Amino acid sequence: MPRVEFDQLPSNARVWIFASDRSLHGDEADVLLEDVDAFLAQWKAHGAPLRNARDWREDRFLTIGVDPTAEQASGCSIDGLFRALQAVEGRLATSLVAGGRVFYRDAKGRPELALRKEVSTFFAMGKITADTSVFDTSITDAKGYRERFERPVRDTWVASLLPAQASQSSSRVATKSSSARNG
């Protein structure tokens, strides 16, 4: 099946979000997207073509989606996707397939990277607050990607990485906001 536009995927489409450890511009982005498009054009599960799409945002975030109403991705087909991305990582000297990372919007509005173990330090330095926008690369469905990919720290799993008092004050702020809307 042909690749489709990302907005044509149903809400329940399975997605994988990959994030580069640095911005990819111009020729580098072209290399990445050409390699990804070539892979997606032939991507199959148990011999059946997968109806898929990709989205590229902020020169950093690559999201791949599969329409489960057409065909389900299999473990082997998903492994193939990861191998294809690891191959292009080497060519571009970047990391796309890695865990333990948090992507946030800095004070100038640019996406930046912090390792999970650095988040509390970045909080202490004021680089990350409960209001800082983060990109949730753990989302696994198209609906979630469309609605919740970028949200404030306090509304994501990243809040659990902040010092306890910051998480508690974030919870109080969220509870007050919720009470105000419901009251």
Secondary structure, DSSP 8 states (H G I E B T S, - for coil): -----GGGS-TT-EEEEEE-SS---HHHHHHHHHHHHHHHHH-EETTEE--EEEEEETTTEEEEEE-TTT----HHHHHHHHHHHHHHHHHHT---S--SEEEEE-TTS-EEEEEGGGHHHHHHTTSS-TTSEEE-TT--BHHHHHHHSEEEGGGSGGGGGS-HHHHHHHHHHHHHHHHHHH-
